[in-house]
């Protein structure tokens, strides 16, 4: 027996990753999952990722999605059904490109799809489309919501029937280019550039009863630290970046969001839908891929976290949605979830 040495030292290899959960679908790429229970079934309104030609940049030009597909799960752990095209950008009169993270709501027999897209001037606006079927197809309104800007709408309906839209995102989400009330295409690429000042944050507005207009001028979703001071722009592990979500637990309002460039999902708790909200911590550690975006939904006696990573493709622009159980400690804090099994 002859053994031949190459002379090279063996390189340490990292152990293979074990994922906490598996992609819900592998036929198409999906991200930014917004979950809602309609008639006992879980409907998921995700972004529909495609492999476009645009190079990656800090403003997300590589997320060049053109349509939406709705997912449906009838029982936890059961098969995920992929719906047909629910809305295509070519059928949205005002929109030009980049159909980013959507959400949905139901009222008086109509399903509402809320979605951000860039208009012909390159400014993100939030549009509305309606359907009688939660899977669509949806018909778009000719104009975006009056006074809307930025990205990532999340519509929360409180127990009193009143609905609120949370939205916004910095960097590619353009919040920093909308501080004067109109879109400034030459504004900062990232944030306010003022690390010691209160950070830019999400917006919230009550929806008018018809669900297609804001009932008021959007206000800031203020997130306070343990000393009652707003989180600052330089606090990248805690400050808001994008991916707003609101849910209620034991009478408290949980505002959750992504920290973007530090890749955490965080939450803050308040006493009413407008806040202020007190920062509580991370609840999902960084996933594979640059973005992290989620929703939290009660279904069949449990609370579920819908999230996404890049397990199937290894590419930030081609993501896959996942689902795992989320639970609370006795004091109402959320138990931290690691997307990998160690
Ligand atoms: O999917 C495009 C954008 O990436 C979303 O709108 C953000 O939340 C981030 O996930």
Boltz pocket constraint, residues with backbone or C-beta under 6 A from the ligand:
constraints:
  - pocket:
      binder: B
      contacts: [[A, 31], [A, 32], [A, 47], [A, 60], [A, 63], [A, 100], [A, 101], [A, 151], [A, 152], [A, 169], [A, 242], [A, 243], [A, 291], [A, 292], [A, 293]]
      max_distance: 6.0
